[in-house]
Amino acid sequence: MITLQDCLARDAADPLRTLRELFSIPPGVIYLDGNSLGAMPKAAPARAAEVVTREWGHDLIRSWNTAGWHSLPQRLGNQLAPLIGAAADEVVVTDSTSINLFKVLSAALSMAAQDTPQRKLVVSERSNFPTDLYIAEGLCRERGYTLQLVESDEIAAALTPQVAVLVLTHVNYRTGAMHDMAGVTAAAHAVGARVVWDLAHSAGAVPVDLQGANADFAVGCGYKYLNGGPGAPAFVWVHPRHTDRFWQPLSGWWGHAAPFAFTPGYEPAAGITRYLCGTPPIVSLSLLECGLDAFAAAQPLGGMAALRAKSLALTDLFMALVEQRCAGHDLGLATPRAHHQRGSQVSLTRESANGESGAFAIVQALIARGVVGDFRAGDGHRHPDILRFGFTPLYLGFADVWTAVDQLHQVLHSGEWQAAQFRQQHAVT
Ligand SMILES: *Cc1c(COP(=O)(O)O)cnc(C)c1O
């Protein structure tokens, strides 16, 4: 049996332990939802106040130059680049993941239309995050492509010479299963297809090597593991061999070669700057900088590699404790056990005789006890209901994991989750 004392000893010996001081976690809360909305860096309120009160309130429009507002999308992109295996000046922080996906998939389709016009398929996973599928569906309709959805284990077989673009999310949002980015990219390239990777559940959670994988396009999220705050801008990366080949379709003035020349004709900026569209949201970008600063603080402690090792230790511990303490409550594991096949979350399932998993109510009962995870609905057959727990090694410790599983044990053992109050659905789950 793993004891709370064992976990406290591991925390005491953890060289990353100090990083949690950079974050504000309310007392009594064990936050296992950083994969959906990262926790607030303690530096964020003062940074927001500085941007609003001094840069905006006092310096007014001069701040575009004096505070460097105008280059914030590129500067944050450069700060983020090492976390995803990109080089300097290859990433910009801008817009949302959905919008950036629209831009890169459009560019990928434009390239395919020129290079291989007979190819008419876009392939993705049926269990991909819905917005990725919706954006792909919309673009396919508009551009005369067919969107083919397959299960994860059918991707290799779906890669035929008819495929123009493969659109995948690196770490699955429901199960936490992680694709072999280099292997899948190589398989797609072998049939002449290009790959768009969504790193929403990877950036800041697992080491990513876009250059090493020879990837084509990538997008990702600022408000999950990067802790940029609600609705934080997303990021976009394009391999330099592709960047200057096509305009992205949202050819706004911030992507222009000389926006303040105010010329009537569009001329795209060189490089990744052409993936900008309109005036950037400076307050939101500034908050994301606080999130990225936490990764800079982790750098002397071993950086992403050390964070990954701790994330795997935390998730291994969670799995082991669930097995030890919650046996007999019909829980199953939806996340692969092998380290190289999973991200930084653990997803549980629950079987039940009457077909109702209880997953939603169990998560609500846990939240009432201060253990914040979330619920993702299944489709009733191949993909079951999920109790989802994200582990952010920047601010979680081993004793937190122990306490979370202890609370899960109590929720299940007491049956309290069956109370009516835990069945009420909210607009956002
Ligand atoms: C969270 C998430 C998104 C979010 O997209 P928004 O445009 O920020 O709403 C997109 N794709 C994946 C895979 C995600 O996990």
The ligand as a Gaussian input file, in Angstrom:
#p B3LYP/6-31G(d) Opt

LIG

0 1
 C       -9.106000      22.796000     -26.358000
 C       -8.978000      22.394000     -27.773000
 C       -9.316000      23.287000     -28.790000
 C       -9.912000      24.625000     -28.440000
 O      -10.121000      25.426000     -29.524000
 P      -10.586000      26.948000     -29.307000
 O      -10.531000      27.533000     -30.632000
 O       -9.650000      27.543000     -28.303000
 O      -11.951000      26.922000     -28.715000
 C       -9.129000      22.885000     -30.101000
 N       -8.619000      21.668000     -30.387000
 C       -8.286000      20.784000     -29.416000
 C       -7.716000      19.462000     -29.772000
 C       -8.457000      21.119000     -28.091000
 O       -8.149000      20.254000     -27.120000

